[in-house]
């Protein structure tokens, strides 16, 4: 393992979650380019842009979303 201190787990979660989500969304958006043979290039560009935009959103929104989820659920 990388040995990242547990106190940074929120940031590690955000990096992994935003990377995976944006990769899937970029793949779906790039599907029409598979016919032209430029799917991979288009997907990589779309993924990089969407990941760079989503990473701060996930990192900063996650605590609020966690509190909201806790507020609307019960034990």
mmCIF file of the N, C-alpha and C atoms, coordinates in Angstrom:
data_MODEL
# 
_entry.id   MODEL 
# 
loop_
_atom_site.group_PDB 
_atom_site.id 
_atom_site.type_symbol 
_atom_site.label_atom_id 
_atom_site.label_alt_id 
_atom_site.label_comp_id 
_atom_site.label_asym_id 
_atom_site.label_entity_id 
_atom_site.label_seq_id 
_atom_site.pdbx_PDB_ins_code 
_atom_site.Cartn_x 
_atom_site.Cartn_y 
_atom_site.Cartn_z 
_atom_site.occupancy 
_atom_site.B_iso_or_equiv 
_atom_site.pdbx_formal_charge 
_atom_site.auth_seq_id 
_atom_site.auth_comp_id 
_atom_site.auth_asym_id 
_atom_site.auth_atom_id 
_atom_site.pdbx_PDB_model_num 
ATOM 1   N N  . UNK A 1 1  ? 0.830   -1.189 0.000   1.00 0.00 ? 1  UNK A N  1 
ATOM 2   C CA . UNK A 1 1  ? 0.000   0.000  0.000   1.00 0.00 ? 1  UNK A CA 1 
ATOM 3   C C  . UNK A 1 1  ? 0.875   1.253  0.000   1.00 0.00 ? 1  UNK A C  1 
ATOM 4   N N  . UNK A 1 2  ? 0.264   2.364  -0.325  1.00 0.00 ? 2  UNK A N  1 
ATOM 5   C CA . UNK A 1 2  ? 1.009   3.621  -0.408  1.00 0.00 ? 2  UNK A CA 1 
ATOM 6   C C  . UNK A 1 2  ? 1.358   4.186  0.960   1.00 0.00 ? 2  UNK A C  1 
ATOM 7   N N  . UNK A 1 3  ? 0.611   3.853  1.968   1.00 0.00 ? 3  UNK A N  1 
ATOM 8   C CA . UNK A 1 3  ? 0.897   4.361  3.301   1.00 0.00 ? 3  UNK A CA 1 
ATOM 9   C C  . UNK A 1 3  ? 0.417   5.778  3.535   1.00 0.00 ? 3  UNK A C  1 
ATOM 10  N N  . UNK A 1 4  ? -0.630  6.182  2.832   1.00 0.00 ? 4  UNK A N  1 
ATOM 11  C CA . UNK A 1 4  ? -1.205  7.514  3.025   1.00 0.00 ? 4  UNK A CA 1 
ATOM 12  C C  . UNK A 1 4  ? -1.910  7.518  4.381   1.00 0.00 ? 4  UNK A C  1 
ATOM 13  N N  . UNK A 1 5  ? -1.658  8.518  5.221   1.00 0.00 ? 5  UNK A N  1 
ATOM 14  C CA . UNK A 1 5  ? -2.326  8.558  6.532   1.00 0.00 ? 5  UNK A CA 1 
ATOM 15  C C  . UNK A 1 5  ? -3.852  8.555  6.408   1.00 0.00 ? 5  UNK A C  1 
ATOM 16  N N  . UNK A 1 6  ? -4.509  7.867  7.313   1.00 0.00 ? 6  UNK A N  1 
ATOM 17  C CA . UNK A 1 6  ? -5.957  7.706  7.287   1.00 0.00 ? 6  UNK A CA 1 
ATOM 18  C C  . UNK A 1 6  ? -6.685  9.042  7.302   1.00 0.00 ? 6  UNK A C  1 
ATOM 19  N N  . UNK A 1 7  ? -6.102  10.068 7.911   1.00 0.00 ? 7  UNK A N  1 
ATOM 20  C CA . UNK A 1 7  ? -6.790  11.369 7.980   1.00 0.00 ? 7  UNK A CA 1 
ATOM 21  C C  . UNK A 1 7  ? -7.005  11.980 6.596   1.00 0.00 ? 7  UNK A C  1 
ATOM 22  N N  . UNK A 1 8  ? -6.309  11.470 5.594   1.00 0.00 ? 8  UNK A N  1 
ATOM 23  C CA . UNK A 1 8  ? -6.488  11.954 4.221   1.00 0.00 ? 8  UNK A CA 1 
ATOM 24  C C  . UNK A 1 8  ? -7.402  11.042 3.401   1.00 0.00 ? 8  UNK A C  1 
ATOM 25  N N  . UNK A 1 9  ? -8.075  10.107 4.056   1.00 0.00 ? 9  UNK A N  1 
ATOM 26  C CA . UNK A 1 9  ? -8.905  9.154  3.323   1.00 0.00 ? 9  UNK A CA 1 
ATOM 27  C C  . UNK A 1 9  ? -10.032 9.836  2.548   1.00 0.00 ? 9  UNK A C  1 
ATOM 28  N N  . UNK A 1 10 ? -10.523 10.967 3.053   1.00 0.00 ? 10 UNK A N  1 
ATOM 29  C CA . UNK A 1 10 ? -11.562 11.721 2.346   1.00 0.00 ? 10 UNK A CA 1 
ATOM 30  C C  . UNK A 1 10 ? -11.056 12.155 0.965   1.00 0.00 ? 10 UNK A C  1 
ATOM 31  N N  . UNK A 1 11 ? -9.827  12.619 0.901   1.00 0.00 ? 11 UNK A N  1 
ATOM 32  C CA . UNK A 1 11 ? -9.254  13.069 -0.368  1.00 0.00 ? 11 UNK A CA 1 
ATOM 33  C C  . UNK A 1 11 ? -8.969  11.883 -1.297  1.00 0.00 ? 11 UNK A C  1 
ATOM 34  N N  . UNK A 1 12 ? -8.481  10.788 -0.746  1.00 0.00 ? 12 UNK A N  1 
ATOM 35  C CA . UNK A 1 12 ? -8.230  9.592  -1.548  1.00 0.00 ? 12 UNK A CA 1 
ATOM 36  C C  . UNK A 1 12 ? -9.545  9.074  -2.122  1.00 0.00 ? 12 UNK A C  1 
ATOM 37  N N  . UNK A 1 13 ? -10.587 9.032  -1.299  1.00 0.00 ? 13 UNK A N  1 
ATOM 38  C CA . UNK A 1 13 ? -11.908 8.623  -1.773  1.00 0.00 ? 13 UNK A CA 1 
ATOM 39  C C  . UNK A 1 13 ? -12.361 9.536  -2.910  1.00 0.00 ? 13 UNK A C  1 
ATOM 40  N N  . UNK A 1 14 ? -12.196 10.840 -2.748  1.00 0.00 ? 14 UNK A N  1 
ATOM 41  C CA . UNK A 1 14 ? -12.618 11.794 -3.774  1.00 0.00 ? 14 UNK A CA 1 
ATOM 42  C C  . UNK A 1 14 ? -11.891 11.601 -5.086  1.00 0.00 ? 14 UNK A C  1 
ATOM 43  N N  . UNK A 1 15 ? -10.598 11.349 -5.022  1.00 0.00 ? 15 UNK A N  1 
ATOM 44  C CA . UNK A 1 15 ? -9.811  11.126 -6.239  1.00 0.00 ? 15 UNK A CA 1 
ATOM 45  C C  . UNK A 1 15 ? -10.289 9.866  -6.957  1.00 0.00 ? 15 UNK A C  1 
ATOM 46  N N  . UNK A 1 16 ? -10.471 8.788  -6.209  1.00 0.00 ? 16 UNK A N  1 
ATOM 47  C CA . UNK A 1 16 ? -10.905 7.527  -6.817  1.00 0.00 ? 16 UNK A CA 1 
ATOM 48  C C  . UNK A 1 16 ? -12.327 7.637  -7.358  1.00 0.00 ? 16 UNK A C  1 
ATOM 49  N N  . UNK A 1 17 ? -13.229 8.188  -6.565  1.00 0.00 ? 17 UNK A N  1 
ATOM 50  C CA . UNK A 1 17 ? -14.635 8.279  -6.967  1.00 0.00 ? 17 UNK A CA 1 
ATOM 51  C C  . UNK A 1 17 ? -14.807 9.199  -8.171  1.00 0.00 ? 17 UNK A C  1 
ATOM 52  N N  . UNK A 1 18 ? -14.179 10.358 -8.156  1.00 0.00 ? 18 UNK A N  1 
ATOM 53  C CA . UNK A 1 18 ? -14.329 11.277 -9.286  1.00 0.00 ? 18 UNK A CA 1 
ATOM 54  C C  . UNK A 1 18 ? -13.664 10.720 -10.540 1.00 0.00 ? 18 UNK A C  1 
ATOM 55  N N  . UNK A 1 19 ? -12.537 10.029 -10.378 1.00 0.00 ? 19 UNK A N  1 
ATOM 56  C CA . UNK A 1 19 ? -11.869 9.431  -11.541 1.00 0.00 ? 19 UNK A CA 1 
ATOM 57  C C  . UNK A 1 19 ? -12.706 8.354  -12.195 1.00 0.00 ? 19 UNK A C  1 
ATOM 58  N N  . UNK A 1 20 ? -13.291 7.495  -11.375 1.00 0.00 ? 20 UNK A N  1 
ATOM 59  C CA . UNK A 1 20 ? -14.126 6.413  -11.910 1.00 0.00 ? 20 UNK A CA 1 
ATOM 60  C C  . UNK A 1 20 ? -15.403 6.951  -12.547 1.00 0.00 ? 20 UNK A C  1 
ATOM 61  N N  . UNK A 1 21 ? -16.067 7.855  -11.869 1.00 0.00 ? 21 UNK A N  1 
ATOM 62  C CA . UNK A 1 21 ? -17.314 8.414  -12.392 1.00 0.00 ? 21 UNK A CA 1 
ATOM 63  C C  . UNK A 1 21 ? -17.083 9.159  -13.701 1.00 0.00 ? 21 UNK A C  1 
ATOM 64  N N  . UNK A 1 22 ? -16.052 9.990  -13.745 1.00 0.00 ? 22 UNK A N  1 
ATOM 65  C CA . UNK A 1 22 ? -15.798 10.745 -14.971 1.00 0.00 ? 22 UNK A CA 1 
ATOM 66  C C  . UNK A 1 22 ? -15.319 9.836  -16.096 1.00 0.00 ? 22 UNK A C  1 
ATOM 67  N N  . UNK A 1 23 ? -14.623 8.739  -15.778 1.00 0.00 ? 23 UNK A N  1 
ATOM 68  C CA . UNK A 1 23 ? -14.201 7.792  -16.816 1.00 0.00 ? 23 UNK A CA 1 
ATOM 69  C C  . UNK A 1 23 ? -15.405 7.125  -17.465 1.00 0.00 ? 23 UNK A C  1 
ATOM 70  N N  . UNK A 1 24 ? -16.369 6.734  -16.647 1.00 0.00 ? 24 UNK A N  1 
ATOM 71  C CA . UNK A 1 24 ? -17.575 6.098  -17.184 1.00 0.00 ? 24 UNK A CA 1 
ATOM 72  C C  . UNK A 1 24 ? -18.390 7.099  -18.009 1.00 0.00 ? 24 UNK A C  1 
ATOM 73  N N  . UNK A 1 25 ? -18.567 8.315  -17.482 1.00 0.00 ? 25 UNK A N  1 
ATOM 74  C CA . UNK A 1 25 ? -19.334 9.329  -18.219 1.00 0.00 ? 25 UNK A CA 1 
ATOM 75  C C  . UNK A 1 25 ? -18.645 9.699  -19.532 1.00 0.00 ? 25 UNK A C  1 
ATOM 76  N N  . UNK A 1 26 ? -17.328 9.824  -19.510 1.00 0.00 ? 26 UNK A N  1 
ATOM 77  C CA . UNK A 1 26 ? -16.596 10.159 -20.735 1.00 0.00 ? 26 UNK A CA 1 
ATOM 78  C C  . UNK A 1 26 ? -16.691 9.034  -21.763 1.00 0.00 ? 26 UNK A C  1 
ATOM 79  N N  . UNK A 1 27 ? -16.679 7.798  -21.296 1.00 0.00 ? 27 UNK A N  1 
ATOM 80  C CA . UNK A 1 27 ? -16.810 6.662  -22.219 1.00 0.00 ? 27 UNK A CA 1 
ATOM 81  C C  . UNK A 1 27 ? -18.180 6.661  -22.891 1.00 0.00 ? 27 UNK A C  1 
ATOM 82  N N  . UNK A 1 28 ? -19.213 6.933  -22.115 1.00 0.00 ? 28 UNK A N  1 
ATOM 83  C CA . UNK A 1 28 ? -20.564 6.982  -22.686 1.00 0.00 ? 28 UNK A CA 1 
ATOM 84  C C  . UNK A 1 28 ? -20.681 8.122  -23.688 1.00 0.00 ? 28 UNK A C  1 
ATOM 85  N N  . UNK A 1 29 ? -20.134 9.282  -23.337 1.00 0.00 ? 29 UNK A N  1 
ATOM 86  C CA . UNK A 1 29 ? -20.195 10.436 -24.244 1.00 0.00 ? 29 UNK A CA 1 
ATOM 87  C C  . UNK A 1 29 ? -19.345 10.223 -25.497 1.00 0.00 ? 29 UNK A C  1 
ATOM 88  N N  . UNK A 1 30 ? -18.313 9.403  -25.405 1.00 0.00 ? 30 UNK A N  1 
ATOM 89  C CA . UNK A 1 30 ? -17.405 9.180  -26.539 1.00 0.00 ? 30 UNK A CA 1 
ATOM 90  C C  . UNK A 1 30 ? -17.830 8.014  -27.421 1.00 0.00 ? 30 UNK A C  1 
ATOM 91  N N  . UNK A 1 31 ? -18.867 7.307  -27.039 1.00 0.00 ? 31 UNK A N  1 
ATOM 92  C CA . UNK A 1 31 ? -19.308 6.140  -27.796 1.00 0.00 ? 31 UNK A CA 1 
ATOM 93  C C  . UNK A 1 31 ? -19.540 6.423  -29.286 1.00 0.00 ? 31 UNK A C  1 
ATOM 94  N N  . UNK A 1 32 ? -20.120 7.563  -29.664 1.00 0.00 ? 32 UNK A N  1 
ATOM 95  C CA . UNK A 1 32 ? -20.300 7.822  -31.102 1.00 0.00 ? 32 UNK A CA 1 
ATOM 96  C C  . UNK A 1 32 ? -18.985 7.878  -31.884 1.00 0.00 ? 32 UNK A C  1 
ATOM 97  N N  . UNK A 1 33 ? -17.871 8.120  -31.219 1.00 0.00 ? 33 UNK A N  1 
ATOM 98  C CA . UNK A 1 33 ? -16.587 8.199  -31.901 1.00 0.00 ? 33 UNK A CA 1 
ATOM 99  C C  . UNK A 1 33 ? -15.983 6.830  -32.182 1.00 0.00 ? 33 UNK A C  1 
ATOM 100 N N  . UNK A 1 34 ? -16.614 5.764  -31.690 1.00 0.00 ? 34 UNK A N  1 
ATOM 101 C CA . UNK A 1 34 ? -16.083 4.428  -31.950 1.00 0.00 ? 34 UNK A CA 1 
ATOM 102 C C  . UNK A 1 34 ? -16.213 4.061  -33.425 1.00 0.00 ? 34 UNK A C  1 
ATOM 103 N N  . UNK A 1 35 ? -17.198 4.616  -34.099 1.00 0.00 ? 35 UNK A N  1 
ATOM 104 C CA . UNK A 1 35 ? -17.378 4.341  -35.527 1.00 0.00 ? 35 UNK A CA 1 
ATOM 105 C C  . UNK A 1 35 ? -16.254 4.938  -36.368 1.00 0.00 ? 35 UNK A C  1 
ATOM 106 N N  . UNK A 1 36 ? -15.692 6.050  -35.921 1.00 0.00 ? 36 UNK A N  1 
ATOM 107 C CA . UNK A 1 36 ? -14.622 6.708  -36.687 1.00 0.00 ? 36 UNK A CA 1 
ATOM 108 C C  . UNK A 1 36 ? -13.239 6.217  -36.270 1.00 0.00 ? 36 UNK A C  1 
ATOM 109 N N  . UNK A 1 37 ? -13.177 5.408  -35.228 1.00 0.00 ? 37 UNK A N  1 
ATOM 110 C CA . UNK A 1 37 ? -11.893 4.886  -34.781 1.00 0.00 ? 37 UNK A CA 1 
ATOM 111 C C  . UNK A 1 37 ? -11.129 5.822  -33.865 1.00 0.00 ? 37 UNK A C  1 
ATOM 112 N N  . UNK A 1 38 ? -11.767 6.904  -33.434 1.00 0.00 ? 38 UNK A N  1 
ATOM 113 C CA . UNK A 1 38 ? -11.071 7.856  -32.565 1.00 0.00 ? 38 UNK A CA 1 
ATOM 114 C C  . UNK A 1 38 ? -11.629 7.843  -31.145 1.00 0.00 ? 38 UNK A C  1 
ATOM 115 N N  . UNK A 1 39 ? -12.220 6.711  -30.764 1.00 0.00 ? 39 UNK A N  1 
ATOM 116 C CA . UNK A 1 39 ? -12.830 6.602  -29.441 1.00 0.00 ? 39 UNK A CA 1 
ATOM 117 C C  . UNK A 1 39 ? -11.814 6.837  -28.329 1.00 0.00 ? 39 UNK A C  1 
ATOM 118 N N  . UNK A 1 40 ? -10.683 6.163  -28.389 1.00 0.00 ? 40 UNK A N  1 
ATOM 119 C CA . UNK A 1 40 ? -9.709  6.227  -27.302 1.00 0.00 ? 40 UNK A CA 1 
ATOM 120 C C  . UNK A 1 40 ? -9.176  7.632  -27.090 1.00 0.00 ? 40 UNK A C  1 
ATOM 121 N N  . UNK A 1 41 ? -8.812  8.309  -28.160 1.00 0.00 ? 41 UNK A N  1 
ATOM 122 C CA . UNK A 1 41 ? -8.280  9.676  -28.049 1.00 0.00 ? 41 UNK A CA 1 
ATOM 123 C C  . UNK A 1 41 ? -9.347  10.609 -27.489 1.00 0.00 ? 41 UNK A C  1 
ATOM 124 N N  . UNK A 1 42 ? -10.548 10.527 -28.021 1.00 0.00 ? 42 UNK A N  1 
ATOM 125 C CA . UNK A 1 42 ? -11.634 11.380 -27.553 1.00 0.00 ? 42 UNK A CA 1 
ATOM 126 C C  . UNK A 1 42 ? -11.979 11.071 -26.098 1.00 0.00 ? 42 UNK A C  1 
ATOM 127 N N  . UNK A 1 43 ? -12.021 9.779  -25.741 1.00 0.00 ? 43 UNK A N  1 
ATOM 128 C CA . UNK A 1 43 ? -12.336 9.382  -24.369 1.00 0.00 ? 43 UNK A CA 1 
ATOM 129 C C  . UNK A 1 43 ? -11.286 9.911  -23.398 1.00 0.00 ? 43 UNK A C  1 
ATOM 130 N N  . UNK A 1 44 ? -10.008 9.782  -23.728 1.00 0.00 ? 44 UNK A N  1 
ATOM 131 C CA . UNK A 1 44 ? -8.956  10.269 -22.831 1.00 0.00 ? 44 UNK A CA 1 
ATOM 132 C C  . UNK A 1 44 ? -9.044  11.779 -22.622 1.00 0.00 ? 44 UNK A C  1 
ATOM 133 N N  . UNK A 1 45 ? -9.288  12.518 -23.690 1.00 0.00 ? 45 UNK A N  1 
ATOM 134 C CA . UNK A 1 45 ? -9.421  13.974 -23.562 1.00 0.00 ? 45 UNK A CA 1 
ATOM 135 C C  . UNK A 1 45 ? -10.646 14.335 -22.731 1.00 0.00 ? 45 UNK A C  1 
ATOM 136 N N  . UNK A 1 46 ? -11.772 13.697 -23.022 1.00 0.00 ? 46 UNK A N  1 
ATOM 137 C CA . UNK A 1 46 ? -13.003 13.985 -22.283 1.00 0.00 ? 46 UNK A CA 1 
ATOM 138 C C  . UNK A 1 46 ? -12.857 13.597 -20.820 1.00 0.00 ? 46 UNK A C  1 
ATOM 139 N N  . UNK A 1 47 ? -12.215 12.457 -20.551 1.00 0.00 ? 47 UNK A N  1 
ATOM 140 C CA . UNK A 1 47 ? -12.032 12.005 -19.172 1.00 0.00 ? 47 UNK A CA 1 
ATOM 141 C C  . UNK A 1 47 ? -11.150 12.973 -18.396 1.00 0.00 ? 47 UNK A C  1 
ATOM 142 N N  . UNK A 1 48 ? -10.055 13.411 -18.985 1.00 0.00 ? 48 UNK A N  1 
ATOM 143 C CA . UNK A 1 48 ? -9.147  14.304 -18.275 1.00 0.00 ? 48 UNK A CA 1 
ATOM 144 C C  . UNK A 1 48 ? -9.825  15.624 -17.913 1.00 0.00 ? 48 UNK A C  1 
ATOM 145 N N  . UNK A 1 49 ? -10.536 16.204 -18.857 1.00 0.00 ? 49 UNK A N  1 
ATOM 146 C CA . UNK A 1 49 ? -11.230 17.471 -18.587 1.00 0.00 ? 49 UNK A CA 1 
ATOM 147 C C  . UNK A 1 49 ? -12.307 17.270 -17.517 1.00 0.00 ? 49 UNK A C  1 
ATOM 148 N N  . UNK A 1 50 ? -13.116 16.227 -17.662 1.00 0.00 ? 50 UNK A N  1 
ATOM 149 C CA . UNK A 1 50 ? -14.197 16.019 -16.691 1.00 0.00 ? 50 UNK A CA 1 
ATOM 150 C C  . UNK A 1 50 ? -13.652 15.659 -15.317 1.00 0.00 ? 50 UNK A C  1 
ATOM 151 N N  . UNK A 1 51 ? -12.560 14.918 -15.252 1.00 0.00 ? 51 UNK A N  1 
ATOM 152 C CA . UNK A 1 51 ? -11.979 14.567 -13.949 1.00 0.00 ? 51 UNK A CA 1 
ATOM 153 C C  . UNK A 1 51 ? -11.405 15.802 -13.255 1.00 0.00 ? 51 UNK A C  1 
ATOM 154 N N  . UNK A 1 52 ? -10.727 16.645 -14.010 1.00 0.00 ? 52 UNK A N  1 
ATOM 155 C CA . UNK A 1 52 ? -10.178 17.874 -13.409 1.00 0.00 ? 52 UNK A CA 1 
ATOM 156 C C  . UNK A 1 52 ? -11.288 18.790 -12.896 1.00 0.00 ? 52 UNK A C  1 
ATOM 157 N N  . UNK A 1 53 ? -12.434 18.777 -13.553 1.00 0.00 ? 53 UNK A N  1 
ATOM 158 C CA . UNK A 1 53 ? -13.560 19.594 -13.094 1.00 0.00 ? 53 UNK A CA 1 
ATOM 159 C C  . UNK A 1 53 ? -14.305 18.947 -11.930 1.00 0.00 ? 53 UNK A C  1 
ATOM 160 N N  . UNK A 1 54 ? -14.417 17.625 -11.931 1.00 0.00 ? 54 UNK A N  1 
ATOM 161 C CA . UNK A 1 54 ? -15.198 16.938 -10.897 1.00 0.00 ? 54 UNK A CA 1 
ATOM 162 C C  . UNK A 1 54 ? -14.442 16.727 -9.599  1.00 0.00 ? 54 UNK A C  1 
ATOM 163 N N  . UNK A 1 55 ? -13.132 16.652 -9.641  1.00 0.00 ? 55 UNK A N  1 
ATOM 164 C CA . UNK A 1 55 ? -12.365 16.382 -8.429  1.00 0.00 ? 55 UNK A CA 1 
ATOM 165 C C  . UNK A 1 55 ? -12.639 17.394 -7.324  1.00 0.00 ? 55 UNK A C  1 
ATOM 166 N N  . UNK A 1 56 ? -12.535 18.700 -7.580  1.00 0.00 ? 56 UNK A N  1 
ATOM 167 C CA . UNK A 1 56 ? -12.839 19.634 -6.490  1.00 0.00 ? 56 UNK A CA 1 
ATOM 168 C C  . UNK A 1 56 ? -14.303 19.594 -6.055  1.00 0.00 ? 56 UNK A C  1 
ATOM 169 N N  . UNK A 1 57 ? -15.200 19.326 -6.985  1.00 0.00 ? 57 UNK A N  1 
ATOM 170 C CA . UNK A 1 57 ? -16.619 19.235 -6.627  1.00 0.00 ? 57 UNK A CA 1 
ATOM 171 C C  . UNK A 1 57 ? -16.830 18.090 -5.647  1.00 0.00 ? 57 UNK A C  1 
ATOM 172 N N  . UNK A 1 58 ? -16.264 16.938 -5.951  1.00 0.00 ? 58 UNK A N  1 
ATOM 173 C CA . UNK A 1 58 ? -16.428 15.771 -5.080  1.00 0.00 ? 58 UNK A CA 1 
ATOM 174 C C  . UNK A 1 58 ? -15.776 16.016 -3.725  1.00 0.00 ? 58 UNK A C  1 
ATOM 175 N N  . UNK A 1 59 ? -14.587 16.550 -3.725  1.00 0.00 ? 59 UNK A N  1 
ATOM 176 C CA . UNK A 1 59 ? -13.864 16.771 -2.457  1.00 0.00 ? 59 UNK A CA 1 
ATOM 177 C C  . UNK A 1 59 ? -14.642 17.740 -1.555  1.00 0.00 ? 59 UNK A C  1 
ATOM 178 N N  . UNK A 1 60 ? -15.164 18.804 -2.135  1.00 0.00 ? 60 UNK A N  1 
ATOM 179 C CA . UNK A 1 60 ? -15.840 19.810 -1.308  1.00 0.00 ? 60 UNK A CA 1 
ATOM 180 C C  . UNK A 1 60 ? -17.309 19.493 -1.054  1.00 0.00 ? 60 UNK A C  1 
ATOM 181 N N  . UNK A 1 61 ? -17.951 18.750 -1.939  1.00 0.00 ? 61 UNK A N  1 
ATOM 182 C CA . UNK A 1 61 ? -19.367 18.441 -1.768  1.00 0.00 ? 61 UNK A CA 1 
ATOM 183 C C  . UNK A 1 61 ? -19.590 17.202 -0.906  1.00 0.00 ? 61 UNK A C  1 
ATOM 184 N N  . UNK A 1 62 ? -18.637 16.309 -0.844  1.00 0.00 ? 62 UNK A N  1 
ATOM 185 C CA . UNK A 1 62 ? -18.819 15.051 -0.118  1.00 0.00 ? 62 UNK A CA 1 
ATOM 186 C C  . UNK A 1 62 ? -19.225 15.236 1.341   1.00 0.00 ? 62 UNK A C  1 
ATOM 187 N N  . UNK A 1 63 ? -18.614 16.145 2.104   1.00 0.00 ? 63 UNK A N  1 
ATOM 188 C CA . UNK A 1 63 ? -19.052 16.306 3.497   1.00 0.00 ? 63 UNK A CA 1 
ATOM 189 C C  . UNK A 1 63 ? -20.513 16.760 3.611   1.00 0.00 ? 63 UNK A C  1 
ATOM 190 N N  . UNK A 1 64 ? -20.935 17.653 2.740   1.00 0.00 ? 64 UNK A N  1 
ATOM 191 C CA . UNK A 1 64 ? -22.324 18.120 2.763   1.00 0.00 ? 64 UNK A CA 1 
ATOM 192 C C  . UNK A 1 64 ? -23.272 16.991 2.357   1.00 0.00 ? 64 UNK A C  1 
ATOM 193 N N  . UNK A 1 65 ? -22.887 16.216 1.374   1.00 0.00 ? 65 UNK A N  1 
ATOM 194 C CA . UNK A 1 65 ? -23.716 15.087 0.939   1.00 0.00 ? 65 UNK A CA 1 
ATOM 195 C C  . UNK A 1 65 ? -23.804 14.045 2.048   1.00 0.00 ? 65 UNK A C  1 
ATOM 196 N N  . UNK A 1 66 ? -22.701 13.797 2.735   1.00 0.00 ? 66 UNK A N  1 
ATOM 197 C CA . UNK A 1 66 ? -22.690 12.850 3.849   1.00 0.00 ? 66 UNK A CA 1 
ATOM 198 C C  . UNK A 1 66 ? -23.623 13.310 4.960   1.00 0.00 ? 66 UNK A C  1 
ATOM 199 N N  . UNK A 1 67 ? -23.586 14.610 5.296   1.00 0.00 ? 67 UNK A N  1 
ATOM 200 C CA . UNK A 1 67 ? -24.482 15.148 6.326   1.00 0.00 ? 67 UNK A CA 1 
ATOM 201 C C  . UNK A 1 67 ? -25.941 15.046 5.891   1.00 0.00 ? 67 UNK A C  1 
ATOM 202 N N  . UNK A 1 68 ? -26.226 15.354 4.635   1.00 0.00 ? 68 UNK A N  1 
ATOM 203 C CA . UNK A 1 68 ? -27.583 15.253 4.113   1.00 0.00 ? 68 UNK A CA 1 
ATOM 204 C C  . UNK A 1 68 ? -28.087 13.814 4.167   1.00 0.00 ? 68 UNK A C  1 
ATOM 205 N N  . UNK A 1 69 ? -27.246 12.881 3.756   1.00 0.00 ? 69 UNK A N  1 
ATOM 206 C CA . UNK A 1 69 ? -27.623 11.465 3.794   1.00 0.00 ? 69 UNK A CA 1 
ATOM 207 C C  . UNK A 1 69 ? -27.889 11.018 5.234   1.00 0.00 ? 69 UNK A C  1 
ATOM 208 N N  . UNK A 1 70 ? -27.089 11.501 6.162   1.00 0.00 ? 70 UNK A N  1 
ATOM 209 C CA . UNK A 1 70 ? -27.284 11.172 7.574   1.00 0.00 ? 70 UNK A CA 1 
ATOM 210 C C  . UNK A 1 70 ? -28.589 11.778 8.093   1.00 0.00 ? 70 UNK A C  1 
ATOM 211 N N  . UNK A 1 71 ? -28.930 12.980 7.604   1.00 0.00 ? 71 UNK A N  1 
ATOM 212 C CA . UNK A 1 71 ? -30.145 13.673 8.080   1.00 0.00 ? 71 UNK A CA 1 
ATOM 213 C C  . UNK A 1 71 ? -31.414 12.992 7.592   1.00 0.00 ? 71 UNK A C  1 
ATOM 214 N N  . UNK A 1 72 ? -31.376 12.396 6.408   1.00 0.00 ? 72 UNK A N  1 
ATOM 215 C CA . UNK A 1 72 ? -32.597 11.808 5.852   1.00 0.00 ? 72 UNK A CA 1 
ATOM 216 C C  . UNK A 1 72 ? -32.715 10.302 6.122   1.00 0.00 ? 72 UNK A C  1 
ATOM 217 N N  . UNK A 1 73 ? -31.762 9.741  6.843   1.00 0.00 ? 73 UNK A N  1 
ATOM 218 C CA . UNK A 1 73 ? -31.843 8.320  7.180   1.00 0.00 ? 73 UNK A CA 1 
ATOM 219 C C  . UNK A 1 73 ? -31.913 8.151  8.688   1.00 0.00 ? 73 UNK A C  1 
ATOM 220 N N  . UNK A 1 74 ? -32.219 6.945  9.125   1.00 0.00 ? 74 UNK A N  1 
ATOM 221 C CA . UNK A 1 74 ? -32.258 6.674  10.559  1.00 0.00 ? 74 UNK A CA 1 
ATOM 222 C C  . UNK A 1 74 ? -31.608 5.341  10.837  1.00 0.00 ? 74 UNK A C  1 
ATOM 223 N N  . UNK A 1 75 ? -31.298 5.101  12.109  1.00 0.00 ? 75 UNK A N  1 
ATOM 224 C CA . UNK A 1 75 ? -30.633 3.861  12.541  1.00 0.00 ? 75 UNK A CA 1 
ATOM 225 C C  . UNK A 1 75 ? -31.577 2.685  12.386  1.00 0.00 ? 75 UNK A C  1 
# 
